[in-house]
Amino acid sequence: MLSTALSLLESDIIFLIVRGNEAAMIELDAEEVRMVGLWGSSGIGKTTIARVLFQRISRHFRGSIFIDRAFVSQTMEIFNAANRDDYNMKLHLQRNFLSEILGKGDIKINHLNAVGERLKNQKVLIFIDDFDDQVVLDALIGQAQWFGSGSRIIVVTNDKHFLRVMGLITFTRKNATPEGFKEIVVKVTGLAGSLPLDLCVLGSSLQGRDKEYWMDLLPNLQNGIDGKIEKSLRVSYDGLSSKGDKAIFRHIACLFNGEKVTYLKLFLADSGLSVNVGMENLADKSLIHVSRGRVEMHRLLQEMGRSIVRREEPEKREFLVDSQGICDVLSEGIGTPKVLGISLNIDEIGELYLHEDAFTRMRNLRFLKIYTIHGFIREVKLQLHENFDYLLPKLILLHWDEYPMRCLPSKFRPENLVRLIMKYSKLEKLWEGIVELPCLKNMNLWGSQNLIEMPDLSKATNLETLCLDDCYSLVKLPSSIPHPNKLMKLYLRDCRNLESIPIGISLTSIKELYLDGCSRLRNFPQISTNILDLRVDKTSIEEIPSNLNLENLYHLRMTEPKSKKQWERVLVCMHFQT
């Protein structure tokens, strides 16, 4: 039971303090969309109370969902190489969200306005328990108008500040938002994010200004970083005593914001930088923070870091992050040995023809990211010269979406690669023969619809994740991956022409195996008891092995066996009683 010790606070967000009577402030009969905060210290049973409350009031709504860390963790793992704003990750989250709240298992969406379209006339109940990832929450509950009249969003947390951030509080606590300013306040606050310093600087700049002044400021904030804010933020960066710490900051700002800490350390392993110490120093200066194993940097701090790099003379720049500048370098072949990393969003450019020597002069290039945030196949914007046959052997990260060639350059040596991502490519194969891949941890060829076969991966002794989702033309997998292996995640969804998983591929370490949509697959894969998540629906599998043991499985998705006996065998394998 709950009582309300605080009533309405800033920006229509209601706070509840857990004590012991009833949840009167939820007001089920009120017509407006209302966000309610359930706030209290850790360990007092907020989650238990929230679940009881959820069960009691969900019958008053057309749809309901209880969102916690477990709900989103799978998606975050599947998209572990993605930027935090990855379009496909948000799309997948929204698809799962809508499936759960509407009680429909096979919802298809193709854009990020789907939540509003599907729920704008639905009275829904949404509980969010101890989950404060703003990017994810924006994707799921970003706008009140997405939901029908009477909808309720209940946020359970021990962080009152987080509730205020969710409520988009105004710059000044004493005064309400002036008439006609609310929409602009929301936009400005969103651009500043949750960085208190930015809000203070912006607040002091905007206080007492008229609406036209605010409107004139918006484009400047959208296109870059305000000069006063950058000057204020620069103090922390300039206060770093180590050149190495500053270098780590620039790496994160230009390439690795949102990256897993484990991968960041691998990427910088041969850089001579003290990554562990450097990250601690950056965190102490509030320049980064680590959340759920990922390094996070505020948008404006990231923009400041990139601005520092831009101010270097062109021939001294270590990172290329501006689309037009990158296009000039790659089309004219004028890179320099100083360049360590390139990050190009191809959604921001028109058609680009790469010079045959586009990368030749950048002999120290370690990180190449040519990516799209859109989740569909388009006409390739990036064209390679017919004589293009060179990728640098020092590459540690190769991320090239919509790669336009049928094969990687014959002279390319991927021995140093830690991660290889080539989504939506035109690849038919990667390379010929057996290649040394001692460092490779992650390979993702999602959506490479022309890919027919995979190379021999017997030398990929440290491969942990292999994603071949939507590789429609893929006929067979490599005959072997070494045993014992470290492969923990194998994603083969919608590989429509794949008929079998070779016996030579050891799945002893596999924890996640996705085969849903492999319509020609007939035989159940040979898996071990380590499997945690198994998806084999929409396949042609009919027979369940008698020796199957799924004692550690926590998620199973499969087409129901035709016979009751086969279904009972599945339950026995999972150590359930029929």
MOBELUR-V79262 format. One record per residue. RES is the residue in one small letter. PHI is phi as a letter, one per 20 degrees, with the letter a starting at -180 (* if undefined). Layout:
res->(RES & RES)
phi->(PHI & PHI)
This chain:
res->(m & l & s & t & a & l & s & l & l & e & s & d & i & i & f & l & i & v & r & g & n & e & a & a & m & i & e & l & d & a & e & e & v & r & m & v & g & l & w & g & s & s & g & i & g & k & t & t & i & a & r & v & l & f & q & r & i & s & r & h & f & r & g & s & i & f & i & d & r & a & f & v & s & q & t & m & e & i & f & n & a & a & n & r & d & d & y & n & m & k & l & h & l & q & r & n & f & l & s & e & i & l & g & k & g & d & i & k & i & n & h & l & n & a & v & g & e & r & l & k & n & q & k & v & l & i & f & i & d & d & f & d & d & q & v & v & l & d & a & l & i & g & q & a & q & w & f & g & s & g & s & r & i & i & v & v & t & n & d & k & h & f & l & r & v & m & g & l & i & t & f & t & r & k & n & a & t & p & e & g & f & k & e & i & v & v & k & v & t & g & l & a & g & s & l & p & l & d & l & c & v & l & g & s & s & l & q & g & r & d & k & e & y & w & m & d & l & l & p & n & l & q & n & g & i & d & g & k & i & e & k & s & l & r & v & s & y & d & g & l & s & s & k & g & d & k & a & i & f & r & h & i & a & c & l & f & n & g & e & k & v & t & y & l & k & l & f & l & a & d & s & g & l & s & v & n & v & g & m & e & n & l & a & d & k & s & l & i & h & v & s & r & g & r & v & e & m & h & r & l & l & q & e & m & g & r & s & i & v & r & r & e & e & p & e & k & r & e & f & l & v & d & s & q & g & i & c & d & v & l & s & e & g & i & g & t & p & k & v & l & g & i & s & l & n & i & d & e & i & g & e & l & y & l & h & e & d & a & f & t & r & m & r & n & l & r & f & l & k & i & y & t & i & h & g & f & i & r & e & v & k & l & q & l & h & e & n & f & d & y & l & l & p & k & l & i & l & l & h & w & d & e & y & p & m & r & c & l & p & s & k & f & r & p & e & n & l & v & r & l & i & m & k & y & s & k & l & e & k & l & w & e & g & i & v & e & l & p & c & l & k & n & m & n & l & w & g & s & q & n & l & i & e & m & p & d & l & s & k & a & t & n & l & e & t & l & c & l & d & d & c & y & s & l & v & k & l & p & s & s & i & p & h & p & n & k & l & m & k & l & y & l & r & d & c & r & n & l & e & s & i & p & i & g & i & s & l & t & s & i & k & e & l & y & l & d & g & c & s & r & l & r & n & f & p & q & i & s & t & n & i & l & d & l & r & v & d & k & t & s & i & e & e & i & p & s & n & l & n & l & e & n & l & y & h & l & r & m & t & e & p & k & s & k & k & q & w & e & r & v & l & v & c & m & h & f & q & t)
phi->(* & c & c & d & e & c & e & f & d & g & l & m & e & d & d & d & d & f & c & r & d & b & e & f & f & f & l & g & e & f & e & f & f & c & d & c & d & d & c & a & f & f & n & e & n & f & f & f & f & f & f & f & f & g & f & f & d & f & f & e & c & f & b & b & b & d & e & c & f & f & f & d & f & f & f & f & f & g & d & f & e & e & f & f & e & g & f & f & f & f & f & f & f & f & f & f & f & f & f & f & f & e & m & c & e & c & e & d & c & c & b & e & e & f & f & f & f & e & d & f & d & d & e & c & d & c & d & c & d & l & c & c & f & f & f & f & f & f & f & e & c & f & c & f & f & f & d & f & g & n & f & c & d & d & d & d & b & d & d & f & f & f & f & f & f & f & e & l & f & f & f & d & e & e & d & f & f & f & g & n & d & g & f & f & g & f & f & f & f & f & f & f & m & d & e & g & f & f & f & f & f & f & f & f & f & e & g & n & f & e & f & f & f & g & f & f & f & g & g & f & f & f & e & a & d & f & g & f & f & f & f & f & f & f & g & f & f & f & f & f & e & d & f & f & f & f & f & f & g & f & g & f & f & e & c & c & f & n & f & f & f & f & f & g & f & f & f & d & f & d & e & n & e & e & f & g & f & f & f & f & f & f & f & f & e & m & e & b & b & d & c & l & n & d & e & d & c & g & g & f & f & f & f & f & f & f & f & f & f & f & f & f & f & g & f & d & f & e & c & d & c & e & g & f & f & f & g & f & f & f & f & d & m & d & f & c & f & f & f & d & b & c & c & c & e & f & f & e & c & e & f & c & d & e & f & f & d & g & d & g & e & e & f & d & f & d & c & c & c & c & c & c & e & e & d & b & f & c & f & f & e & d & d & d & f & f & e & f & b & b & c & f & f & e & g & d & c & c & c & c & f & l & g & e & e & f & b & f & g & f & e & f & d & e & g & e & f & e & c & c & c & b & f & l & e & e & g & d & b & e & b & e & m & e & c & f & c & f & e & f & d & b & c & c & d & g & m & e & f & e & f & e & b & d & f & f & d & f & e & e & f & d & f & d & c & c & d & c & g & m & e & f & e & f & e & b & e & g & f & b & c & g & c & f & d & d & f & d & c & c & d & c & f & l & e & f & d & f & d & b & d & g & f & f & e & e & d & f & e & f & d & c & c & d & c & f & n & e & f & e & f & d & d & f & f & e & c & d & f & f & f & d & c & c & c & c & e & m & d & d & f & c & d & e & g & f & e & f & c & d & f & e & f & d & b & c & c & b & f & g & g & f & d & f & f & f & f & f & f & f & f & f & g & e & m & e & e & e)
